[in-house]
Amino acid sequence: MNTYKTAEVAAIIGVHPNTIRLYEKLKLIPTPERLSNNYRVFTEFHIKQCRLIRLAFQIEVVQNGLRKKIAQMIKASAAGDFDTAVMLTQDYLKQLRRERQNAEEAINIVQQILSDDIRENAQHLRRKDVSKLLDISMDTLRNWEMNGLLAIKRKDNGYRVYTDEDIQRLKIIRSLRCANYSLEAILRLLQQLSKNPDTDIRIALNTPKQTDDIVSVCDHLIRSLSAAEKNAITILEMLHEMKTQFS
């Protein structure tokens, strides 16, 4: 069985030796054995696990718990629980695809707005129904309303009702939040329309950077999510190989 020193592992993986020590500290790799001189002894399993870590964190995808989920996968693999690692990666892959679909939907909505192609169906939904429809928690909806991102009308009985326009607005907010824009930044975008109904929609949808409109933001997000999907598929293949080799 081949064994390696810290510096040798770092050279093979292409990172600084301190990074390997950090992996150990975070329990992303198994604790290596030590020689009598206290030098760490790494194995082929550590090499494969480090490659897995590098691939898993290659794409910075932090929204909606995705980074936490992939970190849990790495720790399961480090513990030799490859079945759990595979299950977590499959869940991670499904969520990546959902997030990508949400971003693509937001692009379609914006393009419809820009072409005046949205048709109102005059539906009125309660918060619980909207939460289920958009897969957004009721607490999140309350938070967005409290921060002024949208104002929801109430019926005579006090219940909030969401219109088609509210739903479209929520879908755009959801994708911008997914792209890690702050509530304050999103509010600045949406207030432009509220203050002046005749505002140029394309300008109103510009991000605070003034260089990326919402379509560009979502396009960038989709590219990142697609790259993360591709990596997740490779990770699944690696996990199956590691299970065969090290179980």
Number of C-alpha atoms within 10 A of each C-alpha: 4 7 14 16 14 18 15 14 22 19 12 12 16 12 14 13 16 12 14 20 16 12 16 16 12 12 15 24 27 20 17 14 11 11 9 6 6 8 12 17 17 21 17 15 17 22 19 16 23 24 16 22 22 13 15 22 15 12 16 12 22 14 14 14 12 17 17 14 16 23 20 17 26 27 21 20 24 23 15 19 16 24 15 15 26 22 13 20 24 17 14 22 22 14 17 24 16 13 22 23 15 20 28 17 17 24 21 13 19 22 15 13 15 14 10 10 11 15 10 9 9 10 11 16 18 13 18 13 14 21 16 11 11 13 10 15 14 15 10 12 18 13 13 18 13 11 13 15 21 19 13 13 14 12 8 7 6 8 13 17 17 21 19 16 14 17 17 17 17 21 20 23 22 22 24 22 16 20 20 14 16 11 17 12 14 20 16 16 19 18 14 18 16 12 9 10 9 9 12 12 16 14 13 18 22 21 20 14 8 9 9 14 17 23 22 14 19 24 16 15 22 21 12 17 24 17 15 23 20 12 19 21 13 14 21 20 12 17 22 14 14 17 15 10 10 10 9
